[in-house]
Structure formats: C-alpha cells, structure tokens
Amino acid sequence: MKKIGFVTTNKVMAQSLAATVRSNPDLGIELFLLLNPKQAALDAEVLELDAAVVDVSDTALEGSCDMLRQAVPGCRLLLLVPKTGHGMAIKAMKTHAAADFVFYDTSLEYLFAKLAAI
C-alpha cells in the first residue's frame, strides 16, 4: 500500500479526498492529510511517504515542495494546480522539483491514475 500525503490547508477538499480514498480500498492508497504547512515536511519524514500531492494554489504552502524534497528525498511530488499555474508546474518538473502535476478540473479517476503511476 502506497503512503500518500495531501498537503493543503483546504480542509473541505482534503476531507473529501480522504473519504473517497477510504471508500475505495482497492486503490491501494493510505492517505495522510498534512494540513499544517509548517509541519508538512516533518510529517512526511516521520510517515515515510512514498508521494505527496501538494496544493500549489494555496499561498500558505509556498516553499513546501523544497522542504518536502529536503526532508524526504525519495518522496515523489505531484502538484495540484489551477489552469493559471501550468507554467510553474512545468518549470517544477523540468528542474525535478516535482514528478508530475494535475489540474484542479481533472477527475478523481485521473488523479488516482497519476498516483498509481508514481
């Protein structure tokens, strides 16, 4: 089972994603909600996450990718971005700061497919 962290301060979105993952145990995902941006890197390190989904539209999370990368070098980062953030997401992939990205308006099935591929 893959350990996935969801880094955001948007509790409604986080709890909705967690409920969906819990109701689909065949996904093979154990989801951890990392709702405190100041503690996300430490949590990721302690939990030994395989991957993390980072909500990059959340300004409270600026610098989270770098901190996660330093704390857990093996943790693959998947960025959750708005359409206006595609340039930043592509730059993050080119510099190997992130493994991949998905847009907010994609389906949950697509998000889960991306997580399964990581």
C-alpha positions as CSV (number, residue, x, y, z in Angstrom):
1,M,0.0,0.0,0.0
2,K,1.4,3.4,-1.0
3,K,1.6,6.1,1.6
4,I,0.4,9.4,0.1
5,G,0.3,12.7,1.8
6,F,-2.0,15.5,0.8
7,V,-0.5,18.9,1.6
8,T,-3.1,21.7,1.8
9,T,-4.9,24.0,4.2
10,N,-8.2,23.4,2.4
11,K,-9.9,21.1,4.9
12,V,-13.0,20.5,2.9
13,M,-11.1,19.3,-0.1
14,A,-8.8,17.2,2.0
15,Q,-11.6,15.5,3.9
16,S,-13.5,14.9,0.7
17,L,-10.5,13.2,-0.9
18,A,-9.8,11.2,2.2
19,A,-13.4,10.0,2.3
20,T,-13.2,8.9,-1.3
21,V,-9.9,7.0,-0.7
22,R,-11.4,5.3,2.4
23,S,-14.4,4.2,0.4
24,N,-12.2,2.7,-2.3
25,P,-9.7,0.4,-0.5
26,D,-8.8,-1.3,-3.8
27,L,-6.9,1.8,-4.8
28,G,-4.0,0.7,-2.6
29,I,-3.5,4.1,-1.1
30,E,-3.1,5.1,2.5
31,L,-3.8,8.8,2.6
32,F,-2.5,11.2,5.2
33,L,-3.8,14.7,5.5
34,L,-1.0,17.2,6.1
35,L,-2.9,20.3,6.9
36,N,-0.2,22.3,8.8
37,P,2.2,23.7,6.2
38,K,4.8,24.5,8.8
39,Q,4.9,20.8,9.9
40,A,4.3,19.1,6.5
41,A,8.0,18.2,5.9
42,L,8.4,16.7,9.3
43,D,5.2,14.8,9.0
44,A,6.2,13.4,5.6
45,E,9.6,12.4,7.0
46,V,8.1,10.6,10.1
47,L,5.4,8.9,8.0
48,E,8.0,7.9,5.3
49,L,5.6,8.9,2.5
50,D,6.0,7.5,-1.0
51,A,4.4,10.5,-2.6
52,A,2.8,13.8,-1.7
53,V,0.1,15.8,-3.5
54,V,0.8,19.5,-3.0
55,D,-2.0,22.1,-3.4
56,V,0.2,24.8,-5.1
57,S,-2.6,27.4,-5.3
58,D,-2.5,27.7,-1.5
59,T,-0.2,30.6,-0.8
60,A,0.4,29.2,2.7
61,L,2.3,26.3,1.1
62,E,4.9,28.4,-0.6
63,G,8.3,26.6,-0.2
64,S,6.6,23.3,0.8
65,C,7.9,21.5,-2.2
66,D,11.5,22.4,-1.4
67,M,11.1,21.5,2.3
68,L,9.5,18.2,1.4
69,R,12.2,17.4,-1.1
70,Q,14.9,18.0,1.5
71,A,13.2,16.1,4.3
72,V,12.2,13.1,2.2
73,P,14.3,12.9,-0.9
74,G,12.6,9.7,-2.1
75,C,9.1,11.2,-1.8
76,R,7.6,11.9,-5.3
77,L,5.7,15.2,-5.5
78,L,2.5,15.6,-7.5
79,L,1.4,19.2,-7.8
80,L,-2.3,20.1,-7.8
81,V,-2.5,23.3,-9.8
82,P,-5.1,25.7,-11.3
83,K,-5.0,26.3,-15.0
84,T,-3.2,29.5,-14.4
85,G,-0.3,27.6,-12.7
86,H,0.7,25.4,-15.6
87,G,3.9,27.4,-16.3
88,M,5.1,27.0,-12.7
89,A,4.2,23.3,-12.8
90,I,6.1,22.6,-16.0
91,K,9.1,24.6,-14.5
92,A,9.0,22.4,-11.4
93,M,9.0,19.3,-13.5
94,K,11.9,20.5,-15.6
95,T,14.0,21.2,-12.5
96,H,13.0,17.9,-11.0
97,A,11.3,19.6,-8.0
98,A,8.1,17.7,-8.8
99,A,7.4,14.4,-10.5
100,D,4.2,15.4,-12.2
101,F,1.1,17.6,-11.9
102,V,-2.7,17.6,-12.4
103,F,-5.1,20.4,-12.9
104,Y,-7.9,21.1,-10.4
105,D,-10.6,20.4,-13.0
106,T,-9.4,16.8,-13.7
107,S,-11.4,13.9,-12.5
108,L,-10.7,11.9,-9.3
109,E,-10.1,8.8,-11.6
110,Y,-7.3,10.7,-13.4
111,L,-5.8,11.8,-10.1
112,F,-5.8,8.3,-8.8
113,A,-4.3,7.0,-12.0
114,K,-1.4,9.5,-11.6
115,L,-0.9,8.5,-8.0
116,A,-0.8,4.8,-9.0
117,A,1.8,5.6,-11.7
118,I,4.1,7.3,-9.2
